[in-house]
Amino acid sequence: MRRAAKSTLLSLSLLAGGPVVAAEDLSVGLSNNFAEIDYRRDFRVGGLENSQLNAGLLMTENNTLVGRLGLAGNVFDRNSPLSLDVGARLYFVNLTNPDDDIAGVALGARLRYSLAPFHLSTGAYFAPEVVTSGGGTSILDFDVVRLEVDLNKRLSAFAGVRRFKVARDVGGDRKLVDNRVYVGARFDF
């Protein structure tokens, strides 16, 4: 897995003309029925000065796995208390039934307001039917609200509400992967 992530990052950097990497963080979130790990790093390329590359894996109690890889850029000044990250993510959803595996490209944004040591954010990514595998399938990843507090320079704690849904128009089948309150920690390095 680590080897695949490195080769993906190398491929992206070669395509983009070579990144300058500045900061990294790792988040771990838990709820009653899911665990998620998320890795982000600054990715400065060409005209994209405030960009981040991120990868994550969400696992649920009913053996659903959701992997994602994304690139987003902050449209505001890096020193502003308000940030708006706009970008795209690739989702790979492995549902409990092997015939229901889904891949999709989602567009979305995350809005965050920071007043140290507190940070409040919300965000959503959506992949409509036209850019997902499996006819009539869409993906919604909606971080309804997240409150984060810095415990020190390298460690933050957070809590929030998240909704992740895979919807199929064929037969009216809708799969709610997660709709829970969650807690977690973020480590900067």
Secondary structure, DSSP 8 states (H G I E B T S, - for coil): -HHHHHHHHHHHHHHHT--B---EEEEEEE-SSEEEEEEEEE-BBTTBTTEEEEEEEEEETTS-EEEEEEEEEE-S-TTSSEEEEEEEEEEEEE-SSGGG-EEEEEEEEEEEEEETTEEEEEEEEEE-GGGBSSTTEEEEEEEEEEEEEESSSSEEEEEEEEEEEEEE-GGG-EEEEEEEEEEEEEEE-
